[in-house]
Amino acid sequence: MKKILSFGGLIVLFVVLLLLGPGNYKAKNTIRIGASNLPHAEILRHIEPELRKKGIKLDIVTFQDYVLPNRALAGKQLDANYFQTVPFLNQWNHEYDGHLVNVGAVHLEPIGIYSKKAKKLSDLKNGAHILVSSNAPDYGRIIQLFEQQGLIKIKKGVDITQSNFSDITYNPKHLVFQTGYEPKIMPLIFNNGEGDAVAINSNYAVQGGLQPDKQAIALQKASKNSPYNNIVAVRNGSQNRKDIKELVKVLQSKSTQQWIKRHYKGAVLPVEN
């Protein structure tokens, strides 16, 4: 991610923030929350009735990218957002001198490897090209999937959440990890048969009509302490708001976890506390 947005990106940001309204957004008993359309906004719409019983209304604003939700939250056009992982939040705070904080993990969108040329990772041929998006916080997850199959190893002492493909020291099949693609077009790239394998985050896989639990040749598994769980984030200072705490409580409830399991059939996995 670049620290300075392109001119086109600035125009898009201006338009989005204009539509959201002025900073310091406040509405009685309302949480304005930014979210990716799938599955985040869908999960939020599912819990709306439960929150209404508690006197809390959700104003859900959907985003199609990974930059604007944090900018809108930092700019006080939102009260919270729900779309990202902890490594992504940490990277954003570092790059943009942000002060956003994690208030609770809700689910894991298991990153998957998809291929029209292999039925499992070990079937990939020497020199195979694995196409990867430009979303650097996902690189550790992809590396971990290949490491678990014994296909690669990275330098000792490197934190997996901070790892990059340049950290690979053992790669007997000479696999080529080709990065730089927009995350949202990865399903299209796979459907077009490009590369030997494609790494796709499950929210984009689902939007692209893929079934991660059936079509991925390798799929990340859920873990309570995974740094890749999707979280709710707020501005520092908002974490003790009663309505924010109630939002997280409902998102992490057993009934919501069960609904996620039933509804997404393995494509989205709830974080079980």
N, C-alpha and C positions, 0 to 999 in steps of 0.2 A: 504494500500500500504506500502511496506517495504522500508526503507531508503536505504538498501543495496540490490542490485540485486543479484539473484542467479548466479552461474557460467554459467549456460545455458543461462540466460537472458543477461549476459555480452557478450557472444558470439554472440547472435542475434543482440544486440546493435552494436557491432563492425562491423558485416557484413552489417547492414543497413547503418551505417555511412560511411563505405567504399564505398558502392554503390552510396551514395549521393555525395561523393567527399569531398575535403578538406573544412575546415572552411573558413569564410569570402567569401562565395559564392557571386559572382557578375556577372550579365549579363545585358547589356544595355536594358532598357525598359522592363525588365522581372521581374516578381514576382514569386519566387519559393515558393510554398505554400503546406504544408502538410495537408492531409485531410483523414478522414475515407471514405471508398469507397462509402457507401450509408448512408445518401443522400448527404453528403457534396461534394464529388468529382463530383457527378452528377450535383449538382447545379452550381458548378464552371464551369463545361464544358458547361452548358447552357449559362452562361454569357460571355464566351470567345469571341464570335463574337462582342458583344457590347464593350468589353474592347479593342479589336483589332482596332475598329473604333477610339478609343481614343489614339492609339499608344502604348498600353500596352499588353504584352504577358504574359500568365500564363504558368508556368511550374508546373504541378500538380503532387505531389508525394503522393501515397496512402499508408495508414498504416492500419494494422489489429488489433492494440492494442491501449491502452490509455496512455502508458508511453513514447514510442519512439518519438511521434510528438513534445512533449515539450523538450525532450533532444536534438533533432535535431535542434530545433529552438534556444535554448540556446547556442548550439554549433556552430551556424552560418552556418549550412548546409541548413537552410531554411530562408526565409524572413518573413514568417508568417505561422500560421496554423489555421485551421478551423475544430474543432471537439468536443469542450468541453464547459462546462458550467462555470459560474463564481465561484461557490463553488469548482469545481474541480481545476480550475486555482489557486485559493487561497490556496488550500491544497497543490498543487504541489509546488508553490513558497515557502510555509512554510517548507515543508519536504526537499526540495532540495536547499534551500537558493537561489531561482530563482528571476528573475527580469522581468518576462513577464507581459505584460499589455493587458487589454481588449480595443479594438478599435471599437467595435460595435456588437450589437446583430442582428442576422439574422433570426433564426427560433427556434421553440420549437419542440423537439421530445417527444411527450407526453408519459410518462411512463404508462404502462398499466398492469392491473392484468388479467391474463388468467386462466380459469379453465374448466376442463371437468366434474366437479362435482357440479358446482353451476352456476346459470344464473345471479346472482348479489351478491355483497359482503355480504349483509345481509343474504344470503342463506347459507353461510359457516357454517359448524357444529362446535359445541364446540370442542376445541382442534385441530382445523384444522391447518395443516402445510402449511405455505406460504414460498415458496422457493425464495430466494433473492440472487443476485449476490454479488461478493466481492467488488463491486464499492461503497464504503461508501458515496460519495457525492450524490448518488441517494436515500439514506435511508430516508432523509427528505421528498422527493416527495412521497415515498411509504407510510410513516406515515401519510402524509397529506391526501391521498386518503381514508385511513381507518378512520381518524379523521372526515372527512367530512360526513361520514356515521354513525358517533356516535359509532363506534365499539371500539375505543381506545382513550385515552388522554395521553398527556405527561406532564412532570413537568412544572409548571408555570415558565416563565422567560427563558425557553430554546429556543434559536433561531432555527427555523425549519430547516434552512440550515445546522446547526451543530448537529442536533439531531441524536440520535441512538436508537435502539430498547430497550436498557437498560434504556432509559428515560421514558418508558411507565409506567404510574401509575394506569391507568384504563383500564382493559382488561377483561370484564365480560365473554367473550366467551373463555378465556384462549387460544387465538390464539398464535401459535408458529411461530416466524419468524426465519427461518433457513438460515443462510448466508454462503458465502464462495465459491460460484460457479463462474466459468469464465463467464463474461458477454456474450460472443459470443455463448456459448452453451445453453443459457436459452431457446431458441425456441425448441431445441432438447429435453431438459428436459420436456418441456410442451407436445410436441408431443409423448413422451414416457409415458405420463400419470403419471409422478412422482409428489408426493405431492398432496395437495388439491387445491392449486392455485400457480401460478408462476408469479413473477414480471419481466417484460421484457421491456427494453428500445426500442423505436420504430425503431431505425436504425437497431438493430439486429432482431427485429420482422419482418421487411420488408425483410431483407436478408434471413430470415428463411421461407419466403413464407406466413407469416401471414398478415391479414388485421386488423390493430388495431381498426379502426372505426367500424368494424363489429364483430370482435371476442372477443375483450377485454370486460370483465364484469365491468370494471371501467377504465376510461381513463382521464388523466390530461387535463385540458382545457388551452387554450392560454391566456396569460396576458402580456400586454406591459411591466410591471415592474417585471415580473417573474425572480427570480435569476437563474432559470433553462433554460433560453434561451441559445441557442448555439451561440457562439461568435467567432469573428476573434481575434486572439492574435498575438502580435509582441513583439520583445525585447524592453525594455524601451529605448527611444531615436528614435525609428522608427515610432512612432505614427504620426509624422508631415510630413512624406514623402508624396509627392503629389500622387504618384501611389497607395500607401496604402489607402489614403483617397478616391481616385477614385474607388478602388476595393470595399470598404465598401459602398460607395454611390450607386453603381450599384447593389450590393447584397440587399440593403434595398429599392430599387426603387419599385414603384407600379407595373411595368411590371413583375419584378421578383417575387413579392409577389403573383400576380395573377397566374403566372406559377406554383409556388409551390402548390397553392390551387388546381389547375386543375390536376396537374401531380400526386400528392400524395393522393388526395382524403381523406384528414383528417389524414393521417398517419404522416404527417409533417405539422406543422402550421406556417405560416410566422409571424414574429413580425411586427405589423403595427404601425409605428411611427406617 
